[in-house]
Structures are given as structure tokens and as C-alpha cells.
Amino acid sequence: MTNTLVCPPKKEFQTFHDFPLVTDLDTLKADVALLGIPFGDPYSMAEVSNDQSTAPGHIRRYCERALRGLDRYDFDIGGTMLDGRDISVVDCGDVIGVAKDVAGSHDRSEQAVRKILEAGAMPIVMGGDHAIPIPIFRAFEGRGPITLIQIDAHVDWRDRFHGVDHGLSSVIRRASEMDHIQDIWQIGLRAAGSGRPEEVQAALDYGSNLVPDIELQEIGMQAVLDRIPDGGQYYLTIDADGVDPSIMPAVAGPAPGGVNYPQMRTLINGLAKKGRVVGMDIVEITPARDVNGITAITAGRFIVMMIGAAVRAGYFD
């Protein structure tokens, strides 16, 4: 007789939404590959053991709240995520980081993303701090031109900060030095961060398209999206502190205002339709500061919307 008084403990997700785990990147066959890069390039001793190193697991842990099931109708994307199509989504686990070998950890990140791209899959990366897109951008060498779309409160054009030149405050300056990065859009800039007037001037001299949050709220995301040239290859990097802290409170540098959920939905769906999104990352989440998991849930929603939008744009047909 079956004991109906008890049930097994609730299973925690090891991979994002229980998608297959694939750690052999040399044999990877997938349309979309999720990847954790749970580290960065610390500026201080406090950041060596940064809580952001647990963020990829935190996002996976709350993925059921981001998407209750692959069979569920999602009103943000107009149907089920994969739309009943034969689309392969896998989770490649986390890049191995070594605390005393930051450069080696970044090299492994670059190699991992290169292998994902060589397999023909779209990389969706969970950080880690905002230093991790630098090796991701390097992995796209020879695949340009790429239009870089940044969601962030901060301009991130420092050349060097606390002796570090590949850190979270330098990510967009490093991107600007790569030949395959052609155009840069920085959306949601607000308040005051590490950027000084000279960094803002460097961004303007380069030709970066700066969209402060005050302008975004006046004209709306669709108007910003309409300015971005059609038919391009787009890479979307999302710093969680660029998003409204009411939906992403778990960040190290919160600031009032920011890109809200409907605006992110407009951006993700719009980019997928107007060209081809070749990759995306979400960084700077600090799980210990999360409230009711809402930051992880919101990050999961961005991932779900990106996959759903790419499916509907015919990327994998």
C-alpha cells in the first residue's frame, strides 16, 4: 500500500529550468546555451569573496518562478517559450574560476564562449560582476560587426581603477577597443558612479550613444529602440543596477530610477525582431541582498523572454 501521507522534499533546480546539463563543450549541439561565469576582477579584498559568485545558482534556484513550465502560456512572449518547436536549450554549468588566477579564469570564459559560438548556439551568460563580458566580447572576434547594447546605471569607461584595467568599471572602454564592436548604446545611465567627466567625454569622443535614464523616461524605450539601426547583430549586456531596483534590488550599487520591466520587455522583443541578437548576459546580482527572490526571478524573466523572442524571430528554424 502506498504511503500517501508524505512526499519527497522539493527538488532544487541544478540547471536553469531542468534543461539538459552539457559540460563537454567540444561535443555541444544546441540552439541556446546557458552559461554561468560566477566571478569577475576584484578591486578590493571585499570583492575577492563577492557574493555575486553565487548568482548563477541563485538565478537557477528561482527559475520556476520565472517560468512555471514549458507548457505554460507566457503573456510576455505570446505563447509557450519554445512555441511547440524543436528547439534545443542546454545549461553548460559554470566556468571554473581560480581565485589566484584571474587572467586564467577570464581565458577559460573566453574559450567556453568560443566553443558555444562554434557549435552555432546563442550564449546566454549569468554573472558574476560586470568584468565578465570582456572575455565574452573577445570570443566574438571575427564575428562582427556587433552592436553592443548596455543596460546600466554607470558608464563603465574607466581605463584603470585600483590597478585593474579589465574590471567592472572598464568593460565598455575595453569593448570599444575591439574591432568587431562597431556601435555602442548605453541605456539607463543615472546618478553618479565611478565615471568622471573625462570618462564620459571619452565615451562621447568614441561615438557611444548615451541614453540617460531621464531621457529614457521622457521618450520611452520604443523611441530609443527606433534609433538603433535595423538589421544588425546585437549583443545585450544587462547590469542589474541599470534596472529599476523595485524589481532588481539585490545589487551592490542601487540607484533610484532605471529601466523598468515593460521597457526591458520592449527592448528584448524589439531587438530580436529588428536584427539578430547574438548573445546576452546578466551581471552584478548580489543574492544575499535579494528580497523574496525577485531579482533572480526578474533575471530569469529576461532569459525566458530572450529565448522566446529569438524562437519567434526564426533564429533556429
Disulfide bonds with the S-S distance in Angstrom:
none
